[in-house]
Amino acid sequence: MCLYLTLQRIFQFIKINYSCHFVSFFTSLTTYCLCLEEIKKSFKLKINNKMGLFSDFLKGSDEVEKPSKIRWIYLTEKGHIEEIILQSTTKPVLIFKHSTRCGVSRMALKNFERDYDIDKTDLELYFLDILKYRELSNEVSEKFGVHHQSPQVLLIKNKSVIYHDSHYQISVETVKEALLK
C-alpha cells in the first residue's frame, strides 16, 4: 500500500509540472526504480542495479556520494581564487564546477573521476559546488573571463585559463592534451 501511495504522489507531481510526453517516459522509469527499492527493503536483499543511470537520475541531491579517488580541494572562500592564481604559476590548476542537482553534472563528474589518472604532482584539483557557492562561481567566471556553465572545467596555468569545457565535452583526455600544449 505504501508503494502505491508513493507512486500515486509522484505521478500527480509529474502530471502537474510536466507535459504528457514526459509523463509517459518517466512513469515506467520511476516505477522501476521505486519497485526495486521496495523489493530491497522488503526482502533485505542486496540487488546490483544494472540500470545505474536511472538510479542516478532519480537520486536526490542530499544522498551521500561514494568517496572519490581524487583528493579534491574544496573551493569555499573568495581567497581561494587568489591562491589558485598564484599557485598556477608553479603548477597547473583545474577547477571543476559542479551542480549537485543536475544529472548531466553528476554524470560528467563521475566519468571524470572514474577516468582520472593524472599524477598528483602534475595538477592541483579544486572542486566548486555552484549551488552552495554561487557567488564564488560568478567570481571565477568574471576573474578568468569564461562564461559560466555547469558542469564546467577550467584549466589554469600561469594565471590564465588555457582550457575550459563543459557538459559532455569534459574528459580527462582533453585535460591531458591541454596540459601538454
Buried (B, 14 or more C-beta within 10 A) or exposed (E): EEBEEBBEEBBEEBEEEEEEEEBEEBBEBBBBBBEBBBEEEEEEEEEEBEEEEBBBBBBEEEEEEEEBEBEBBEBBEEEBBEBBBEBBEEEBBBBBBBBBEBEBBBBBBBBBBEEBEBEEEEBBBBBBBBBEBEEBBEBBBEBBEBEBBBBBBBBBBEEEBBBBBBBEEBBBEBBEEBBEE
